[in-house]
């Protein structure tokens, strides 16, 4: 497996994971509003983890873009 395919796969996985964590955070917040809990994490902590994953996705996308621009330069 080439590095480009691995980075692309990791980027997609992190992006999907971030949205799953966002959904869990919203669900946990709604449950907390009614006095219940689903996970032992606070909703804010789940949002922090989602943002961390999105920062990695952005960094990987910027890296891919930079490499593509280097290839196009004569």
VMD Tcl script that builds the backbone (N, CA, C; Angstrom):
set m [mol new atoms 222]
animate dup $m
set s [atomselect $m all]
$s set {name element resname resid chain x y z} {
  {N N UNK 1 A 0.853 -1.173 0.000}
  {CA C UNK 1 A 0.000 0.000 0.000}
  {C C UNK 1 A 0.901 1.239 0.000}
  {N N UNK 2 A 0.619 2.149 -0.908}
  {CA C UNK 2 A 1.436 3.354 -0.995}
  {C C UNK 2 A 1.059 4.331 0.119}
  {N N UNK 3 A 1.957 5.259 0.357}
  {CA C UNK 3 A 1.734 6.241 1.415}
  {C C UNK 3 A 0.523 7.117 1.103}
  {N N UNK 4 A 0.328 7.458 -0.168}
  {CA C UNK 4 A -0.809 8.303 -0.543}
  {C C UNK 4 A -2.134 7.611 -0.247}
  {N N UNK 5 A -2.219 6.328 -0.531}
  {CA C UNK 5 A -3.451 5.588 -0.253}
  {C C UNK 5 A -3.681 5.472 1.253}
  {N N UNK 6 A -2.608 5.252 1.990}
  {CA C UNK 6 A -2.726 5.150 3.441}
  {C C UNK 6 A -3.197 6.467 4.054}
  {N N UNK 7 A -2.632 7.576 3.609}
  {CA C UNK 7 A -3.024 8.891 4.131}
  {C C UNK 7 A -4.473 9.187 3.763}
  {N N UNK 8 A -4.868 8.845 2.551}
  {CA C UNK 8 A -6.253 9.065 2.126}
  {C C UNK 8 A -7.221 8.240 2.966}
  {N N UNK 9 A -6.864 6.986 3.219}
  {CA C UNK 9 A -7.723 6.117 4.021}
  {C C UNK 9 A -7.801 6.617 5.466}
  {N N UNK 10 A -6.670 7.026 6.027}
  {CA C UNK 10 A -6.657 7.539 7.399}
  {C C UNK 10 A -7.464 8.824 7.502}
  {N N UNK 11 A -7.360 9.670 6.492}
  {CA C UNK 11 A -8.111 10.923 6.486}
  {C C UNK 11 A -9.615 10.660 6.494}
  {N N UNK 12 A -10.045 9.731 5.676}
  {CA C UNK 12 A -11.472 9.393 5.620}
  {C C UNK 12 A -11.938 8.774 6.935}
  {N N UNK 13 A -11.109 7.908 7.502}
  {CA C UNK 13 A -11.454 7.269 8.762}
  {C C UNK 13 A -11.567 8.295 9.889}
  {N N UNK 14 A -10.617 9.216 9.972}
  {CA C UNK 14 A -10.667 10.260 11.005}
  {C C UNK 14 A -11.872 11.169 10.805}
  {N N UNK 15 A -12.186 11.499 9.540}
  {CA C UNK 15 A -13.330 12.358 9.257}
  {C C UNK 15 A -14.621 11.689 9.704}
  {N N UNK 16 A -14.772 10.405 9.369}
  {CA C UNK 16 A -15.952 9.655 9.793}
  {C C UNK 16 A -16.006 9.551 11.319}
  {N N UNK 17 A -14.874 9.279 11.940}
  {CA C UNK 17 A -14.807 9.184 13.398}
  {C C UNK 17 A -15.191 10.478 14.083}
  {N N UNK 18 A -14.793 11.602 13.504}
  {CA C UNK 18 A -15.134 12.904 14.084}
  {C C UNK 18 A -16.645 13.117 14.064}
  {N N UNK 19 A -17.299 12.726 12.972}
  {CA C UNK 19 A -18.745 12.906 12.912}
  {C C UNK 19 A -19.477 11.944 13.837}
  {N N UNK 20 A -18.929 10.763 14.027}
  {CA C UNK 20 A -19.524 9.832 14.996}
  {C C UNK 20 A -19.424 10.412 16.399}
  {N N UNK 21 A -18.255 10.953 16.732}
  {CA C UNK 21 A -18.089 11.564 18.053}
  {C C UNK 21 A -19.002 12.775 18.231}
  {N N UNK 22 A -19.190 13.549 17.174}
  {CA C UNK 22 A -20.108 14.688 17.241}
  {C C UNK 22 A -21.528 14.207 17.527}
  {N N UNK 23 A -21.956 13.154 16.835}
  {CA C UNK 23 A -23.287 12.603 17.079}
  {C C UNK 23 A -23.441 12.077 18.498}
  {N N UNK 24 A -22.410 11.400 18.994}
  {CA C UNK 24 A -22.454 10.915 20.375}
  {C C UNK 24 A -22.513 12.067 21.373}
  {N N UNK 25 A -21.793 13.146 21.085}
  {CA C UNK 25 A -21.805 14.301 21.990}
  {C C UNK 25 A -23.199 14.923 22.048}
  {N N UNK 26 A -23.839 15.040 20.898}
  {CA C UNK 26 A -25.194 15.604 20.863}
  {C C UNK 26 A -26.167 14.681 21.587}
  {N N UNK 27 A -26.030 13.379 21.369}
  {CA C UNK 27 A -26.887 12.406 22.029}
  {C C UNK 27 A -26.679 12.424 23.546}
  {N N UNK 28 A -25.435 12.491 23.966}
  {CA C UNK 28 A -25.126 12.539 25.405}
  {C C UNK 28 A -25.669 13.818 26.035}
  {N N UNK 29 A -25.551 14.926 25.323}
  {CA C UNK 29 A -26.062 16.199 25.847}
  {C C UNK 29 A -27.584 16.147 26.002}
  {N N UNK 30 A -28.249 15.545 25.027}
  {CA C UNK 30 A -29.704 15.399 25.120}
  {C C UNK 30 A -30.104 14.494 26.270}
  {N N UNK 31 A -29.363 13.411 26.476}
  {CA C UNK 31 A -29.651 12.511 27.596}
  {C C UNK 31 A -29.390 13.208 28.924}
  {N N UNK 32 A -28.334 14.007 28.983}
  {CA C UNK 32 A -28.024 14.742 30.214}
  {C C UNK 32 A -29.109 15.757 30.551}
  {N N UNK 33 A -29.756 16.295 29.536}
  {CA C UNK 33 A -30.820 17.266 29.774}
  {C C UNK 33 A -31.996 16.624 30.505}
  {N N UNK 34 A -32.175 15.315 30.311}
  {CA C UNK 34 A -33.247 14.596 30.987}
  {C C UNK 34 A -32.774 13.833 32.220}
  {N N UNK 35 A -31.522 14.044 32.607}
  {CA C UNK 35 A -30.998 13.432 33.820}
  {C C UNK 35 A -30.397 12.054 33.640}
  {N N UNK 36 A -30.189 11.637 32.410}
  {CA C UNK 36 A -29.589 10.330 32.134}
  {C C UNK 36 A -28.188 10.508 31.576}
  {N N UNK 37 A -27.473 9.413 31.509}
  {CA C UNK 37 A -26.171 9.427 30.857}
  {C C UNK 37 A -26.023 8.165 30.021}
  {N N UNK 38 A -25.363 8.278 28.902}
  {CA C UNK 38 A -25.138 7.148 28.012}
  {C C UNK 38 A -23.688 6.688 28.133}
  {N N UNK 39 A -22.792 7.637 28.119}
  {CA C UNK 39 A -21.365 7.357 28.228}
  {C C UNK 39 A -20.833 7.993 29.504}
  {N N UNK 40 A -19.635 7.631 29.869}
  {CA C UNK 40 A -19.032 8.240 31.050}
  {C C UNK 40 A -18.218 9.482 30.692}
  {N N UNK 41 A -18.262 9.881 29.422}
  {CA C UNK 41 A -17.606 11.102 28.980}
  {C C UNK 41 A -18.618 12.235 29.005}
  {N N UNK 42 A -18.134 13.418 29.264}
  {CA C UNK 42 A -19.002 14.581 29.111}
  {C C UNK 42 A -19.100 14.912 27.626}
  {N N UNK 43 A -20.161 15.584 27.252}
  {CA C UNK 43 A -20.345 15.960 25.852}
  {C C UNK 43 A -19.240 16.865 25.351}
  {N N UNK 44 A -18.742 17.741 26.209}
  {CA C UNK 44 A -17.658 18.643 25.825}
  {C C UNK 44 A -16.373 17.897 25.508}
  {N N UNK 45 A -16.101 16.840 26.248}
  {CA C UNK 45 A -14.889 16.040 25.999}
  {C C UNK 45 A -14.997 15.328 24.649}
  {N N UNK 46 A -16.184 14.849 24.311}
  {CA C UNK 46 A -16.382 14.206 23.014}
  {C C UNK 46 A -16.197 15.202 21.875}
  {N N UNK 47 A -16.667 16.432 22.078}
  {CA C UNK 47 A -16.461 17.463 21.063}
  {C C UNK 47 A -14.986 17.783 20.900}
  {N N UNK 48 A -14.241 17.807 22.014}
  {CA C UNK 48 A -12.799 18.051 21.934}
  {C C UNK 48 A -12.108 16.967 21.119}
  {N N UNK 49 A -12.470 15.718 21.343}
  {CA C UNK 49 A -11.878 14.624 20.587}
  {C C UNK 49 A -12.228 14.721 19.105}
  {N N UNK 50 A -13.449 15.127 18.802}
  {CA C UNK 50 A -13.862 15.294 17.406}
  {C C UNK 50 A -13.048 16.397 16.731}
  {N N UNK 51 A -12.813 17.480 17.451}
  {CA C UNK 51 A -12.030 18.584 16.888}
  {C C UNK 51 A -10.587 18.148 16.651}
  {N N UNK 52 A -10.025 17.373 17.559}
  {CA C UNK 52 A -8.659 16.877 17.374}
  {C C UNK 52 A -8.567 16.040 16.109}
  {N N UNK 53 A -9.533 15.162 15.894}
  {CA C UNK 53 A -9.536 14.354 14.677}
  {C C UNK 53 A -9.669 15.223 13.433}
  {N N UNK 54 A -10.504 16.244 13.492}
  {CA C UNK 54 A -10.667 17.130 12.336}
  {C C UNK 54 A -9.397 17.935 12.059}
  {N N UNK 55 A -8.665 18.300 13.099}
  {CA C UNK 55 A -7.394 19.008 12.892}
  {C C UNK 55 A -6.411 18.105 12.152}
  {N N UNK 56 A -6.370 16.827 12.510}
  {CA C UNK 56 A -5.512 15.894 11.785}
  {C C UNK 56 A -5.947 15.743 10.338}
  {N N UNK 57 A -7.244 15.711 10.099}
  {CA C UNK 57 A -7.751 15.610 8.723}
  {C C UNK 57 A -7.326 16.841 7.923}
  {N N UNK 58 A -7.448 18.006 8.505}
  {CA C UNK 58 A -7.047 19.236 7.816}
  {C C UNK 58 A -5.555 19.216 7.519}
  {N N UNK 59 A -4.753 18.779 8.484}
  {CA C UNK 59 A -3.306 18.719 8.272}
  {C C UNK 59 A -2.959 17.757 7.145}
  {N N UNK 60 A -3.623 16.615 7.089}
  {CA C UNK 60 A -3.350 15.654 6.017}
  {C C UNK 60 A -3.776 16.201 4.656}
  {N N UNK 61 A -4.900 16.910 4.624}
  {CA C UNK 61 A -5.360 17.478 3.354}
  {C C UNK 61 A -4.408 18.571 2.865}
  {N N UNK 62 A -3.913 19.388 3.772}
  {CA C UNK 62 A -2.964 20.439 3.394}
  {C C UNK 62 A -1.670 19.820 2.875}
  {N N UNK 63 A -1.245 18.730 3.500}
  {CA C UNK 63 A -0.034 18.033 3.049}
  {C C UNK 63 A -0.227 17.484 1.641}
  {N N UNK 64 A -1.370 16.858 1.379}
  {CA C UNK 64 A -1.646 16.336 0.040}
  {C C UNK 64 A -1.699 17.459 -0.985}
  {N N UNK 65 A -2.307 18.569 -0.632}
  {CA C UNK 65 A -2.403 19.710 -1.539}
  {C C UNK 65 A -1.025 20.265 -1.850}
  {N N UNK 66 A -0.178 20.366 -0.830}
  {CA C UNK 66 A 1.180 20.883 -1.033}
  {C C UNK 66 A 1.972 19.966 -1.960}
  {N N UNK 67 A 1.855 18.650 -1.770}
  {CA C UNK 67 A 2.558 17.715 -2.641}
  {C C UNK 67 A 2.059 17.800 -4.076}
  {N N UNK 68 A 0.774 17.969 -4.245}
  {CA C UNK 68 A 0.208 18.092 -5.599}
  {C C UNK 68 A 0.705 19.359 -6.285}
  {N N UNK 69 A 0.791 20.448 -5.540}
  {CA C UNK 69 A 1.289 21.696 -6.123}
  {C C UNK 69 A 2.769 21.592 -6.472}
  {N N UNK 70 A 3.539 20.860 -5.680}
  {CA C UNK 70 A 4.956 20.672 -6.003}
  {C C UNK 70 A 5.124 19.875 -7.289}
  {N N UNK 71 A 4.260 18.890 -7.513}
  {CA C UNK 71 A 4.341 18.084 -8.728}
  {C C UNK 71 A 3.995 18.893 -9.972}
  {N N UNK 72 A 3.118 19.844 -9.842}
  {CA C UNK 72 A 2.676 20.635 -11.017}
  {C C UNK 72 A 3.656 21.724 -11.397}
  {N N UNK 73 A 4.524 22.122 -10.489}
  {CA C UNK 73 A 5.500 23.181 -10.811}
  {C C UNK 73 A 6.547 22.637 -11.773}
  {N N UNK 74 A 6.905 23.446 -12.772}
  {CA C UNK 74 A 7.932 23.000 -13.739}
  {C C UNK 74 A 9.339 23.105 -13.169}
}
mol reanalyze $m
mol bondsrecalc $m
mol representation Tube
mol addrep $m
